[in-house]
């Protein structure tokens, strides 16, 4: 399993779902069930690498704007949602979080997806037969991040001037 195959599975899970994660998750589960343990672990590792890669301050700022605030857990679920949107939206958002305006402004596609995290964990336990499967998967530590580009520590909230400059489309749409 490589990243190309990973994204193919994500795209297959999205087919005919009209951005409805309640339809996407069962399709993803069926696709993952067909994988061997080794293939699933490779999928799991790629997901976690991308999940770690998406842990950055500017993406968190975009999530903060889109969601009207964003806790640690909220950002986790936002990043999971972003991966489930597919390769192009994922990499576009990493390069330019303002690009999220194209996909996040959709009433039927609320940009959080905690369910995929539970699905992957449950399937890892099933595939490996282990409650603690940490020795079978790779660890991808989160990088240090900064909120300086969009957050004001003095008011403990979004700095509107900074956010408007950094994320003009998201600011206009969501703030």
PAZAPA-4460 file (N, C-alpha, C; in steps of 0.05 Angstrom, whole numbers, plus 32768, in hexadecimal, padded with zeros to 4 digits):
% residues 175
    n_x    n_y    n_z   ca_x   ca_y   ca_z    c_x    c_y    c_z   seq   type   mol
   8011   7FE8   8000   8000   8000   8000   8012   8019   8000     1      X     A
   800D   802A   7FED   801B   8044   7FEC   8006   805A   7FEE     2      X     A
   8010   8073   7FED   7FFD   8089   7FF0   7FE9   808B   7FD9     3      X     A
   7FF2   8083   7FC1   7FDF   8083   7FAA   7FC8   8070   7FAF     4      X     A
   7FCE   8058   7FBA   7FB9   8045   7FC0   7FA7   804F   7FD7     5      X     A
   7FB4   805C   7FEA   7FA5   8068   8001   7F8F   807B   7FF6     6      X     A
   7F98   808E   7FE5   7F85   80A2   7FDB   7F70   8095   7FC9     7      X     A
   7F77   8080   7FBB   7F64   8072   7FAB   7F4D   8066   7FBD     8      X     A
   7F55   805B   7FD3   7F41   8050   7FE6   7F2F   8067   7FF1     9      X     A
   7F3B   807D   7FF8   7F2B   8094   8002   7F18   809D   7FEC    10      X     A
   7F21   80A0   7FD3   7F10   80A8   7FBD   7EFA   8094   7FB8    11      X     A
   7F00   807A   7FBA   7EEC   8065   7FB6   7ED6   8068   7FCC    12      X     A
   7EDF   806E   7FE4   7ECB   8070   7FFA   7EB9   8088   7FF7    13      X     A
   7EC2   809C   7FE7   7EB2   80B4   7FE3   7E9E   80B2   7FCB    14      X     A
   7EA2   809E   7FBB   7E91   809B   7FA3   7E74   8099   7FAB    15      X     A
   7E64   80A9   7F9D   7E47   80A8   7FA0   7E3D   80AF   7FBC    16      X     A
   7E4D   80BD   7FCC   7E45   80C4   7FE7   7E3A   80E1   7FE9    17      X     A
   7E3F   80F1   7FD4   7E37   810D   7FD5   7E41   811B   7FEF    18      X     A
   7E59   8116   7FF6   7E66   8121   800E   7E59   811A   8028    19      X     A
   7E4B   8104   8029   7E3D   80FC   8041   7E4E   80E7   804F    20      X     A
   7E5A   80EE   8066   7E6C   80DC   8073   7E5D   80C3   807E    21      X     A
   7E43   80C6   8083   7E34   80AF   808C   7E32   8099   8077    22      X     A
   7E35   80A1   805E   7E37   808E   8048   7E54   8086   8043    23      X     A
   7E66   8099   8046   7E82   8094   8040   7E8F   8080   8054    24      X     A
   7E88   8082   806D   7E95   8071   8081   7E90   8053   807C    25      X     A
   7E77   804B   8077   7E73   802E   8071   7E81   8025   8058    26      X     A
   7E83   8036   8044   7E91   802F   802C   7EAF   802C   8032    27      X     A
   7EBA   803F   8041   7ED6   803D   8049   7EDB   8023   8059    28      X     A
   7EC9   801D   806C   7ECC   8005   807C   7ECD   7FEC   806A    29      X     A
   7EBB   7FEA   8056   7EBA   7FD3   8044   7ED4   7FD1   8034    30      X     A
   7EDF   7FE8   802B   7EF8   7FE7   801C   7F0F   7FDE   802E    31      X     A
   7F10   7FE7   8046   7F25   7FE0   8059   7F23   7FC3   8062    32      X     A
   7F0B   7FB9   8065   7F08   7F9D   806D   7F14   7F8A   8059    33      X     A
   7F15   7F92   8040   7F20   7F81   802B   7F3E   7F80   802B    34      X     A
   7F4B   7F91   803B   7F68   7F92   803C   7F73   7F7D   804F    35      X     A
   7F8B   7F74   804A   7F99   7F62   805D   7FA1   7F73   8074    36      X     A
   7FAA   7F66   8089   7FB4   7F75   80A1   7FCB   7F87   8099    37      X     A
   7FDE   7F7E   8089   7FF5   7F8E   8081   7FEC   7FA6   8071    38      X     A
   7FD9   7FA2   805E   7FCF   7FB8   804D   7FC0   7FCC   805F    39      X     A
   7FB1   7FC2   8071   7FA2   7FD5   8083   7FB5   7FE5   8094    40      X     A
   7FC9   7FD8   809F   7FDD   7FE7   80B0   7FEB   7FFC   809F    41      X     A
   7FF1   7FF6   8086   7FFE   800A   8075   7FEA   8021   8070    42      X     A
   7FD1   801B   806C   7FBC   8030   8069   7FBB   8041   8082    43      X     A
   7FBA   8034   8099   7FB9   8041   80B3   7FD1   8054   80B7    44      X     A
   7FE9   804A   80B0   8001   805A   80B2   8001   8072   80A0    45      X     A
   7FF7   806F   8088   7FF6   8086   8075   7FE2   809A   8080    46      X     A
   7FCB   8091   8089   7FB7   80A3   8095   7FC5   80B3   80AC    47      X     A
   7FD2   80A5   80BE   7FDE   80B3   80D5   7FF5   80C6   80CD    48      X     A
   8004   80BF   80B8   8018   80D2   80AE   800B   80EB   80A3    49      X     A
   7FF6   80E8   8094   7FE8   80FF   8089   7FDB   810F   809F    50      X     A
   7FD0   8101   80B3   7FC3   810E   80CA   7FD7   811F   80D9    51      X     A
   7FEF   8114   80DD   8004   8123   80EB   800D   813B   80D9    52      X     A
   8010   8136   80C0   8019   814B   80AD   8006   8162   80AD    53      X     A
   7FEC   815D   80B1   7FD8   8172   80B0   7FD6   8182   80CB    54      X     A
   7FE6   817A   80DE   7FE6   8188   80F8   7FF8   81A1   80F5    55      X     A
   7FEB   81B7   80EB   7FFA   81D0   80E9   7FE8   81E8   80F1    56      X     A
   7FF5   81FD   80F9   7FE7   8214   8104   7FD4   8222   80F1    57      X     A
   7FDD   8225   80D8   7FCB   8233   80C5   7FB3   8222   80BE    58      X     A
   7FB6   8208   80BC   7F9E   81F7   80B7   7F8B   81F9   80CF    59      X     A
   7F97   81FA   80E7   7F86   81FD   80FF   7F77   8218   80FE    60      X     A
   7F84   822C   80F5   7F77   8246   80F2   7F60   8245   80DE    61      X     A
   7F64   8237   80C8   7F4E   8233   80B5   7F37   8224   80C2    62      X     A
   7F3D   820F   80D1   7F28   8200   80DF   7F1A   8212   80F3    63      X     A
   7F29   8223   8100   7F1D   8235   8114   7F08   8248   8107    64      X     A
   7F0F   8252   80EF   7EFD   8263   80E1   7EE4   8253   80D7    65      X     A
   7EE9   823D   80CB   7ED3   822D   80C0   7EC0   8223   80D5    66      X     A
   7ECA   821B   80EC   7EBA   820F   8101   7EB0   8223   8115    67      X     A
   7EBA   823C   8114   7EB3   8250   8127   7EC0   824B   8142    68      X     A
   7ED8   8241   8141   7EE8   8239   8159   7EF1   821C   8155    69      X     A
   7F07   8215   8161   7F11   81F9   815C   7F23   81F0   8173    70      X     A
   7F19   81DD   8182   7F28   81D1   8199   7F3C   81BD   818D    71      X     A
   7F4C   81B1   819F   7F5F   819C   8197   7F50   8185   818A    72      X     A
   7F3B   817B   8197   7F2B   8165   818C   7F1E   816D   8172    73      X     A
   7F13   8186   8171   7F07   818F   8158   7F1B   8190   8141    74      X     A
   7F33   8197   8146   7F48   8197   8131   7F4F   817B   8129    75      X     A
   7F4F   8168   813C   7F54   814C   8135   7F3E   8143   8121    76      X     A
   7F25   8148   8128   7F0F   813F   8117   7F0E   814E   80FC    77      X     A
   7F17   8167   80FC   7F19   8177   80E3   7F2E   816B   80D1    78      X     A
   7F45   8164   80DC   7F5A   8158   80CB   7F52   813D   80C0    79      X     A
   7F43   812D   80D0   7F39   8113   80C7   7F25   8118   80AF    80      X     A
   7F14   812C   80B2   7F01   8133   809D   7F11   813B   8084    81      X     A
   7F26   814B   8087   7F35   8154   8071   7F41   813D   8061    82      X     A
   7F4C   812A   806E   7F57   8112   8061   7F42   8104   8051    83      X     A
   7F2A   8101   805D   7F14   80F3   8050   7F09   8102   8038    84      X     A
   7F12   811B   8034   7F09   812A   801C   7F19   8123   8003    85      X     A
   7F30   8116   8007   7F40   810D   7FF0   7F5A   811B   7FEE    86      X     A
   7F6A   8111   7FDB   7F86   811B   7FD8   7F87   8138   7FD1    87      X     A
   7F79   8141   7FBC   7F7B   815C   7FB3   7F73   8170   7FC8    88      X     A
   7F5B   816D   7FD4   7F54   8180   7FE9   7F68   8180   8000    89      X     A
   7F72   8169   8007   7F84   8167   801E   7F9E   8177   8018    90      X     A
   7FAB   8171   8002   7FC4   817F   7FFC   7FC0   819C   7FF5    91      X     A
   7FAA   81A3   7FE9   7FA4   81BF   7FE4   7FA1   81CE   7FFF    92      X     A
   7F94   81C2   8012   7F90   81CF   802C   7FAB   81D2   803B    93      X     A
   7FBC   81BE   8038   7FD6   81C1   8045   7FE6   81D8   8039    94      X     A
   7FE4   81DB   801F   7FF3   81F0   8011   7FE6   820C   8016    95      X     A
   7FCB   820C   8015   7FBC   8225   8018   7FA2   821F   8026    96      X     A
   7FA1   8222   8040   7F88   821C   804F   7F70   822B   8045    97      X     A
   7F74   8242   8039   7F5D   8252   802E   7F4E   8242   8018    98      X     A
   7F5B   822E   800C   7F4F   821E   7FF7   7F37   820D   8002    99      X     A
   7F36   820A   801C   7F20   81FB   8029   7F05   8207   8024   100      X     A
   7F05   8221   801D   7EEB   822D   8018   7EDB   821E   8003   101      X     A
   7EE9   8211   7FF0   7EDC   8202   7FDB   7ECC   81EA   7FE5   102      X     A
   7ED5   81DE   7FFB   7EC8   81C6   8004   7EBB   81C8   8020   103      X     A
   7EC3   81DB   8030   7EB9   81DC   804B   7E9F   81EB   804E   104      X     A
   7E97   81FA   8039   7E7E   8209   803A   7E67   81F8   802D   105      X     A
   7E62   81E2   803A   7E4E   81CF   8030   7E3E   81C4   8048   106      X     A
   7E25   81CB   8049   7E15   81C2   8060   7E14   81A4   8064   107      X     A
   7E17   8195   804E   7E16   8178   8050   7E31   816B   8056   108      X     A
   7E46   817B   8059   7E61   8171   805D   7E6E   8180   8074   109      X     A
   7E63   817E   808C   7E6D   818C   80A3   7E8A   8182   80A8   110      X     A
   7E9D   8195   80AA   7EB9   818D   80A9   7EC5   8182   80C3   111      X     A
   7EB9   816E   80CE   7EC5   815E   80E3   7EBD   8141   80DE   112      X     A
   7ECF   812F   80E4   7ECA   8113   80DF   7ED8   8101   80F4   113      X     A
   7ECD   8101   810C   7ED8   80F1   8121   7ED5   80D3   811A   114      X     A
   7EC0   80CC   810C   7EB9   80B0   8106   7ED0   80A1   80F8   115      X     A
   7EDF   80AE   80E7   7EF4   80A0   80D9   7F0A   8097   80EC   116      X     A
   7F0F   80A7   8101   7F23   80A0   8114   7F1B   8086   8124   117      X     A
   7F01   8086   812B   7EF7   806E   8139   7EF7   8055   8127   118      X     A
   7EF0   8059   810E   7EEF   8043   80FB   7F0B   8037   80F8   119      X     A
   7F1F   8048   80F4   7F3B   803E   80F1   7F45   8030   8109   120      X     A
   7F3F   803B   8121   7F48   802D   813A   7F3A   8012   813C   121      X     A
   7F20   8011   8139   7F11   7FF8   813C   7F1B   7FE3   8128   122      X     A
   7F1F   7FEC   810F   7F29   7FD9   80FB   7F46   7FCF   8101   123      X     A
   7F56   7FE1   810C   7F71   7FD9   8113   7F71   7FC3   8129   124      X     A
   7F5F   7FC6   813C   7F5C   7FB2   8151   7F52   7F98   8145   125      X     A
   7F3F   7F9A   8133   7F34   7F82   8126   7F49   7F74   8114   126      X     A
   7F58   7F84   8104   7F6B   7F79   80F1   7F83   7F6C   8100   127      X     A
   7F8C   7F79   8115   7FA4   7F6F   8123   7F9D   7F5B   813A   128      X     A
   7F84   7F5D   8143   7F7D   7F4C   815A   7F88   7F57   8174   129      X     A
   7F92   7F6F   8174   7F9F   7F7B   818B   7F91   7F95   8194   130      X     A
   7F8C   7F98   81AE   7F81   7FB1   81B8   7F96   7FC7   81B5   131      X     A
   7FAF   7FC0   81BB   7FC6   7FD3   81B8   7FD6   7FCA   81A0   132      X     A
   7FD1   7FD6   818A   7FDF   7FCF   8171   7FF6   7FE2   816B   133      X     A
   7FFE   7FF2   817E   8012   8008   817A   802C   7FFE   816F   134      X     A
   8034   7FE5   8175   804D   7FDB   816B   804C   7FD3   814D   135      X     A
   8033   7FD2   8143   8030   7FCA   8127   802E   7FE2   8114   136      X     A
   802B   7FFA   8120   8027   8013   8110   803E   8026   8115   137      X     A
   8041   8039   8102   8056   804D   8105   804C   8064   8116   138      X     A
   805E   8072   8122   8058   8089   8132   8060   80A2   8123   139      X     A
   804E   80B5   8120   8053   80CE   8112   804E   80E5   8126   140      X     A
   8063   80EE   8133   805F   8104   8147   8056   811E   813A   141      X     A
   8047   812D   8148   803D   8146   813E   8053   815B   8140   142      X     A
   8055   816C   812B   8069   8181   812C   8060   8198   813F   143      X     A
   8073   81A8   8146   806C   81C0   8155   805D   81D3   8143   144      X     A
   8049   81E1   814D   803A   81F3   813C   8037   820E   814A   145      X     A
   8030   8222   813A   802C   823D   8144   8012   8247   813A   146      X     A
   8005   8257   814B   7FEB   8264   8144   7FEF   8282   813F   147      X     A
   8007   828A   8140   800E   82A7   813E   8003   82B5   8126   148      X     A
   8000   82A6   8110   7FF7   82B3   80F7   7FDA   82BB   80F7   149      X     A
   7FCA   82B0   810A   7FAD   82B6   810A   7FA0   82B9   8125   150      X     A
   7FAF   82B4   813B   7FA3   82B3   8156   7FAF   82CA   8166   151      X     A
   7F9E   82D5   8178   7FA7   82EB   818A   7FA6   82E0   81A7   152      X     A
   7FBE   82DC   81B3   7FBF   82D2   81CE   7FB2   82E4   81E2   153      X     A
   7FB3   82FE   81DE   7FA8   8312   81F1   7F8A   830E   81F5   154      X     A
   7F7C   8309   81DF   7F5F   8305   81E1   7F57   82E8   81E0   155      X     A
   7F6A   82D6   81DD   7F66   82B9   81DB   7F51   82B2   81C6   156      X     A
   7F55   82BE   81AF   7F42   82BA   8199   7F4F   82C1   817E   157      X     A
   7F41   82BD   816A   7F4A   82C3   814F   7F50   82E1   814C   158      X     A
   7F66   82E7   8140   7F6D   8303   8139   7F61   8308   811E   159      X     A
   7F4C   8318   811D   7F3D   831B   8104   7F4D   8327   80EE   160      X     A
   7F5E   833A   80F4   7F6F   8346   80DF   7F82   8332   80D2   161      X     A
   7F8F   8323   80E3   7FA2   830E   80DA   7F93   82F9   80CA   162      X     A
   7F7D   82F0   80D5   7F6D   82DA   80C7   7F63   82E3   80AC   163      X     A
   7F59   82FC   80AB   7F4F   8307   8092   7F64   8308   807D   164      X     A
   7F7C   830F   8085   7F93   8310   8072   7F9C   82F4   806A   165      X     A
   7F9E   82E2   807D   7FA8   82C7   8078   7F94   82B5   8069   166      X     A
   7F7A   82B8   8070   7F65   82A7   8065   7F4E   82B8   805A   167      X     A
   7F53   82C8   8045   7F3E   82DB   803C   7F24   82CE   8034   168      X     A
   7F25   82B7   8026   7F0D   82AA   801D   7EFE   829D   8034   169      X     A
   7F0D   8290   8046   7F00   8284   805D   7EF4   8299   806F   170      X     A
   7F03   82AE   8073   7EFA   82C4   8085   7EDF   82CF   807A   171      X     A
   7EDF   82D4   8060   7EC6   82E0   8054   7EAF   82CC   8056   172      X     A
   7EB4   82B3   8053   7E9E   829F   8053   7E95   8298   806F   173      X     A
   7EA7   8295   8082   7EA0   828A   809C   7EA0   829D   80B3   174      X     A
   7EAC   82B5   80B1   7EAE   82C6   80C9   7E9A   82DB   80C8   175      X     A
***
